[in-house]
């Protein structure tokens, strides 16, 4: 069996390696050539016509639609089937690529079984086209070089083999000549239109079966032969003879005899109805999930507002009672109870505020009130705020800076909330007598804040859980400390709102390091440098 060339194009080295490995699994006869540069891939395709191309939907130099357009401008590559691989969020790239002539698409991450099924079908069609190009002309009487009598037996055997191959192809295959008459139909095509191959050959589609497919064939094949329409692959919706809507993935190719002896259009169609229905079901489920998520976000936002109103009254009156503003309370236990109520209400208000901020983040309604932030001063204030909590936990907070740290252009309250959440977690999960370190660093002109604790630490699975919203690592230690699991996810969301990133490194039983890095564009010159002295230089 002749080898078939598969070209893979993706400027992501990781994705390229995965796709190339999948392509190599298509069989021993498959030769795979991977490219990170679309231009180099186009040049290679012009030199050696591939049988199949896998291309990423979005690439730095050229997207899939632009790649396909340039590919089909090369005469040798016109009609080469292309599969576009892209994520759901790149749907616009998929649509443009299909409009440019892509034969099919796969959603990333790619399902291996689905990939092999679709790719093998397209390669099988290409193999048929190659056989048809070599053997179809003499079989159908298109003039060719004179055959010797002794070769006719071999020709007959080749004819029979070709018919068996075409009937085995899991697709509907037909060919029409320059007069628009069928010169070949395989069993699958004949069954689709409710006839037999022998009854179709020699007749025009509209004579043999008056249905939408016949009208499509008549119109498209005529336009292809006249040059009004380039050969391509496309999806089409057809109503079958039972009145059911069917989705077909159709490839059309024009073959002309070099000596002017004849011309024909070969059509191969795959029935992809089940796949399209699955895609529509997936789209509907995705929309339902998005609606449910929006409803949840709106519910959280509304409930948070409703809860804050009575909490403000509870906090206010608790403050009045605990401070004995209207006069001394005879029974001092009531003062203690009022302080407990105040502490609990303030804790609950903090949770509600976190939930409200998460809801705003998810809905994209959390805005930034930006200003130049003196970070050393802001961090010193936070350390003072957490001093009592640290003393109760018997944990020491140490702050230092590395290098000349610029001011940060951002939202002061939200940046403080990021650091406050990280420090609170670090104190919570440190052992008594431990130390929490906060480091302010100039990272090549960008501001970076690192919080280090030497507490209980986490394994990789627990890190992933801790970074998810409402995710809490279970264990005896965590059960001793109340929390919603929003501290770290909220810090991540607020950092991303500033265009920053949050990295978590943790080792079970050793400790955790969390680094917040802001983009260099948010750095501004430090005014005077006086405030920077609040933190000791590292």
Secondary structure, DSSP 8 states (H G I E B T S, - for coil): ---EEEEEE-S-HHHHHHHHHHHHTT-TTEEEEEES-HHHHHHHHHHS--SEEEEES--SS--HHHHHHHHHHSGGGTT--EEEEEEGGGHHHHHHHHHHT--EEEEES--HHHHHHHHHHHHHHHHHHHHHHHHHHHHTT---S---GGGHHHHHHHHHHHHHHHHHSSSEEEEEETTSBEEEE-HHHHHHTTS-HHHHTTSBHHHH--SHHHHHHHHHHHHHHHTSS---EEEEEEE-TTS-EEEEEEEEEEEE-TTSS-EEEEEEEEE-HHHHHHHHHHHHHHHHHHHHHHHHHHHHHHHHHHHHHHHHHHHHHHHHHHTTTTS--SSHHHHHHHHHHHHHHHHHHHHHHHHHHHHHHHHT-----EEEE-HHHHHHHHHHHTHHHHHHTT-EEEEEEES---EEEEEHHHHHHHHHHHHHHHHHTS-TT-EEEEEEEEETTEEEEEEEE-SS---HHHHHHHTSTT----SHHHHTS---S-HHHHHHHHHHHTT-EEEEEEETTTEEEEEEE--GGGEE--SSSSGGGGSEE-
